Amino acid sequence: DFATPRAILTGHDYEITCATICAELGLVISGSKEGPCLIHSMNGDLLRTLEGPETEGPESCLRPKLIQASREGHCVIYYENGLFCVFSVNGRLQATMETDDKIR
């Protein structure tokens, strides 16, 4: 038997840099090199776009580096410029925090 994909997720214009699966909520959250993070259902339906806050200067483009989702419906995204954002699964930005530390 050959494995076949359950769904093909579309919506990003650039390469995917990070992704997470929240099996409890049936969600896949992904971020791309030059674009927003997207929330898909496990069936492949695009549900939401997560837009980070507007920033100015040379680091104005938010590039997601790490994503983690909780079973309670929160999504934490760490961007290349040192910005952490917490979103609800409804796409609402709930909190932000900047750090100068190196995060891996």
PyMOL commands that set and color helices and strands:
alter all, ss='L'
color gray80, all
select strands_A, chain A and resi 16-22+27-32+37-41+46-50+64-69+74-79+83-88+93-98
alter strands_A, ss='S'
color yellow, strands_A
deselect
rebuild
show_as cartoon
